Amino acid sequence: MERAVRAAEQALIEFEIAVETFKIEVENFSRLHHQKLGPMYARLEELDALIAEAKAARTGDAEDLRLAQELRARVMPMPSVEELFHGWMDGDGLFPEAVAMLTDQPVRPPQRVRASEEARKLYRELARKAHPDLAQEEGERKRREEFITRVNTAYARGDEAALRELSAEWAAGPGPEERPPSHSEELYARLEWLSQRKELLTLVARELEDGAIGGMLRLAPDDPDRLLDEIAEQLLAEVAGREAELAALTGQA
């Protein structure tokens, strides 16, 4: 029974590491997605509103007026856009990089946040050694949880140097205590907890995989930057099409 519990614990830790790794990758890719494509999405929303308003002004139709108001309401106000697309827009409008992207000019790529292979290796090693589920005492569990939080933060930044420092810190600290023998009732309770934890992690993993960003990562797991470039090209074509349509409606063609 003890061997079964230990095997279940190790399997859960590996699963949790995989889920947390994917979660961080989704968060990082989402940030890069917003940085690179955010201005184009915002421009498309603005163009859709302008086109609807131009059509409503021409026809005076009640349905056209309703649609124009609906699309205008969807356009995000400037403060929210600035927050969402930090690094691309400020109170004076789009930064030069964003303008260059919208006009199909060369653009400096946004800062990468994807971790290196060495950082991933360090993260996995630390997560296995310091995982809170290996603690037997509440004080030790709390220490491990605080340490793992720092490890996750460093990995999310792709900070390999910080991960090395954390690895040295853990090696210098108190080692994990040997698990004492457990009674059968405690072992059964432990297995039940592990099963419930696995079910919860399965739901988290499913939500990540079913989300828009997770789906995009699954399309190009080895080269997500290429996928962003392809989407950027499609959005640029849509922006050009909307601008041509708006120019035709307002007589500016």
Summary of the structure (lengths in Angstrom):
residues: 253
radius of gyration: 25.2
end to end distance: 77.7
largest distance: 83.0
contacts: 690
relative contact order: 0.15
helix: 78%
strand: 2%
